[in-house]
Amino acid sequence: MSDTVHVFWDERVLDHDTGSGFWEAAPSDLLAEQELHPESAPRVRNMKAVLERGPVADHVVWHPGRLATEAELTTVHTESYVEEVRALCEKGGTARHWLTSTTTITPGSWEPLLAAAGTSLAAVDAVLDGSCDMAYALVRPPGHHAQPQQADGYCVFGHAALAAQRARDRGVERVAVVDWDVHHGNGTQEIFYDRPDVLTVSLHMAHGAWGRTHPQTGSPDELGRGAGIGHNINIELPVGSGDRAYADAIERIVWPVLRQYRPGLIVAASGQDAATFDANGQHNVTMAGFHRIGTLLGEMSRELTDGRLVLTQEGGYARSYAAYCLHATVEGLLGREPSLADPIAYVPDDTTRGDAALNRVREALAPHWAL
């Protein structure tokens, strides 16, 4: 068992300025003090700090990231979309461009976006090259909502999808993407929806479609298309689902399916926005729950892929608590006992809340997987 996680980091991701306003919207004339956009640099600054200063620090090795090339971006996005984003960033001036009602870029965003994508690719290349087993790309903005030619939900380019496609291009026969960000990983789903060579799994709150930029519902019935049927797994969890529901979803559905699929690499879209107190999440996962998620994914990778696991940072908008939850996730990945006390979680976990939802997923998957 590896006792080290290799974290890939590029300071340039901090230069993506999402501004301030009324949560994720434009500023309100009624407020005296505006809030930072939830997807802002402080959230990953805190994550980096906790990994550097917390008890797990001696088990973290830091590596530099890099900029992606446009050719690399077009392995999962269309050329026209990449060109559109670059052109908006190159307009200059101080104008803020809204790709969606919640997703913004500025003239200074192009290099940070390339850094986030390139750092994710650097992480997967390190694992594929054999220089490490477990690599974590600590990047922003998140990526799992980004579709082939559509930004969505703060996301511009799909980092987990880029990592999975890189593994396929380098000869890994089957790749599994496991996404526990609290929102549906619709972008990753869309990119691989008709393919059996990348199995996509998303655990998320039951939020449904949210408009033109996110038409996918995230329901268990979205199973894939054509050759990919059965290779897209959506695990909708009801509002308030906590530690037990997420662990049950992994133990009762994700792990049995991956045992049958036998991936050569697992890519994890690691979000902490299912955390209690995250205003974007409406779920109730505590540090203990994230430690359990990390433990299960670490054990799964050691059983199925000789420990080869790549993680990309997704959501997590309670800027202090999300950082603590990431620390707990990493200790779980390493098979270490929790070493930080939970400073704020107190809501009791309803240990049966996810049962009905998981049964529905199992029924949808029955024609494709033995569960």
Helices and strands as residue ranges (DSSP letters): E 5-9, G 11-15, E 20-21, E 35-36, H 41-53, G 55-59, E 60-64, H 70-73, H 79-89, E 97-98, E 104-105, H 110-129, E 134-137, H 159-169, E 175-179, H 186-192, E 198-205, G 226-228, E 232-237, H 243-249, I 250-254, H 255-261, E 265-270, H 287-304, E 309-313, H 321-333, H 355-365
